[in-house]
């Protein structure tokens, strides 16, 4: 097994231990040390780094395995690792940001499925690499959920600019996450494509809470710590001023136009006129253009004052009401969290999820139809049961109680039962059953796609 050393100065960090290929040895070995620098390799006695994921100004991230889980599950280990010649005050500020990320992930990650969960937070003290000094080096780590997928910066590089529908999906999903964290007194302050991850099922996550700003700290000092990403941060953040929920909305607006145009943010900002000039590089509806333009306004009080307000503006009828709504001067979030509104069903749309869900529902409907009509023949009873079950599946998907993975399991079990028990397929052989199920799935996809096209056409007209 390959194990990666996390000491920043190690000149040969990759180690190979053949004995760790044995599962029992991997679970019971006390510790392994880097053959080049002597750094402990099994972090916190539990996590085994396998490769470097990336380095930043204040840390590095490693892909690791948790040896105390049955499947040696994958996780991400982040190490506090500031670079450059920092003063003691700057070093303490950086360390505080790292610790704040751990606290924030623990508080928010377990409550929202689109924020990675925190697994552990610990430090390691070991001998310095410099011989004869007797000095001890301290390393700080946090361990969080691994999201298997690509961030939107990588997606943009792979496939080119996003369509309007794809950007609207990103906006709605991330605005929902921002509303969640803003209601709890937290401002992210570092929204950008590389901090939004899409997993293999299409689900979007908001990452990297290292620059997170707590409202209580903002209310006390009235100043920002100056941590931001150039090209995405609004004027008040770059000037070190107070930040607001609309600060995150500005950065999300920049993220949206970068995805729409496929161009770096610095190429879209006209510094002479001091305004964003993205319209000539992307064609979108007037509604989407108006929403993005408002998110990108320089003055914090001219932008949407909440993520929920921006979500409402993305819908046809709410957009009209949003234009006539009076502007509310920005205020710092109070230390007492605002009660979260009653959540409504998600309005975000994913074409992949929609097609997969339709196909699996049709597949299940075909299998169920064969079973019912073999058992009851074609009658009011069989048609009624079929309609109730299929309708229930559609409702559960709408309420997001079932997803594609759940439907695949249900369809697989149903197919196995009907194929094995002859009474459920009195008129069909197994190959015929498979053919009927496949045709039903394809038919459902065709009907659902037609419905979606009609819906979009009506939306454009209205």
C-alpha angles and dihedrals in degrees: 000000000000116000122189121220113229098202105117095219097048109125095199107031100164113091128181124208117179093191090064089066086078110085095216093049090047091054098044107035111113100216145331125212132210110261090216104045108007095243115156107254104193099074117217086355088283118057122075115197114216104178145355115262097186149310131237139177094282106024155350132248126217133191108235145172127234104226093194095064121085094241096036086243121216121249140163121251115201119198125201101235116156117195130208132032102311126181118235089256093051091046091052091048091052092048090050090053090052092050090046090057090056092049092047094048091050092050099041108023095067091050101047124047092210094062118072116251121244114233105176146353120198146135134232126211117199140156118285120253090236106092122228097017097098088214123149124220121213122210124188123208141180126190122211142172116290114232109207105214144057132295118236092254089060091045090052091051092048103045107015129236122357126245120244092255091052092050092047089054090053092047095051095045097045092042087057090054091046091051088053095052095039090054087057096052098261131125116193098206096189108071111157138132094269090057094055114078129192116203125212092271092055096256116144124223132191110226142186110043091178093113094043116145121214114214093225091059090048092050091051100048103020088214137101121232092234096244110140145123114261112242096023104057120091123236096265091056096046090051091054092246131140116299129219139186087269087061089070091044090056092053090047089051090053089048089053096052091046089055093044096049101030089225130121114261093245090060091055099052119085102211092186093057091028094228141104115267105190103122096090091056099052137037115217138152119279090248094055090045092052093049093049093045090055093047089053098052114127097228113074093216092054093059126076107291095217139021089242090059090053091048090052091050091057091064118080102241096035090055091067093050091047092059092056095044113109117247114254117213111245118256129186113258109263119243089244106077117241111244109258116244119246104277118244126206111285114268095199116117127212116186092202093052091045094053094042092048092049093049094048092046090052090046091052090045091054093049092047092048092054091049096047096045091048091051103036100016116226103320142131090268095055093043091048094050091046092051094048094049096045091044089050091053091052091049093049090052091049090052089046091238090124125038133185094278092053092048092050090054092047092048092047093051092046092050091049093050095047092045094050100041109066095201090067093057103037093148102035139059121225094262089050090049091053091048093050091048092049093048090049091052093049091047091052090051091051093049093045092049091050090049091051092050091050090048092051091047092052090046091054091050094048 
